[in-house]
Amino acid sequence: MHPIKRERFRRGWSQTDLAARIPVSRFAVLRWEHGKFPRPKYLTKLAHVFNMPVQRLADEILNFSEN
């Protein structure tokens, strides 16, 4: 499971819930969960809402994409 989707599921959030916390469209969340890497400013916001270091989230996304 994609790291963004996994973290979203852990919190019981829909794509719309996560999108509202960033804020971005639900379609941006959908694209990220299907392999598009978030721009740096959004990666930082995602890490913040997931309460994790930016580098860890980036590494998990990159490692997932390589598999």
For each residue, the residues with C-beta under 8 A, 3 or more apart:
1: 5 6 9
2: 5 6 32 33 34 35 61 64
3: 6 7 57 60 61 64
4: 7 8 18 29 32 33 38 46 61
5: 1 2 8 9 33
6: 1 2 3 9 10
7: 3 4 10 11 50 52 57
8: 4 5 11 13 14 15 17 18 29 33
9: 1 5 6 12 13
10: 6 7
11: 7 8 50
12: 9
13: 8 9 17 18 21
14: 8 17 18
15: 8 18 19 26 29 30 33
16: 19 20 26
17: 8 13 14 20 21
18: 4 8 13 14 15 21 22 29 49
19: 15 16 22 23 24 25 26 28 29
20: 16 17 23
21: 13 17 18 45 49
22: 18 19 28 29 42 45 46 49
23: 19 20
24: 19 28 29 42
25: 19 28 29
26: 15 16 19 29 30
27: 30 31
28: 19 22 24 25 31 32 38 42
29: 4 8 15 18 19 22 24 25 26 32 33
30: 15 26 27 33 34
31: 27 28 34 35 36
32: 2 4 28 29 35 36 37 38 42 46
33: 2 4 5 8 15 29 30
34: 2 30 31
35: 2 31 32 65
36: 31 32
37: 32 43 61 62 65
38: 4 28 32 42 43 46 61
39: 42 43
40: 43 44
41: 44 45
42: 22 24 28 32 38 39 45 46
43: 37 38 39 40 46 47 54 57 58
44: 40 41 47 48 54
45: 21 22 41 42 48 49
46: 4 22 32 38 42 43 49 50 57
47: 43 44 50 52 53 54 56 57
48: 44 45 51
49: 18 21 22 45 46
50: 7 11 46 47 57
51: 48
52: 7 47 56 57
53: 47 56 57
54: 43 44 47 57 58
55: 58 59
56: 47 52 53 59 60
57: 3 7 43 46 47 50 52 53 54 60 61
58: 43 54 55 61 62
59: 55 56 62 63
60: 3 56 57 63 64
61: 2 3 4 37 38 57 58 64 65
62: 37 58 59 65 66
63: 59 60 66 67
64: 2 3 60 61 67
65: 35 37 61 62
66: 62 63
67: 63 64
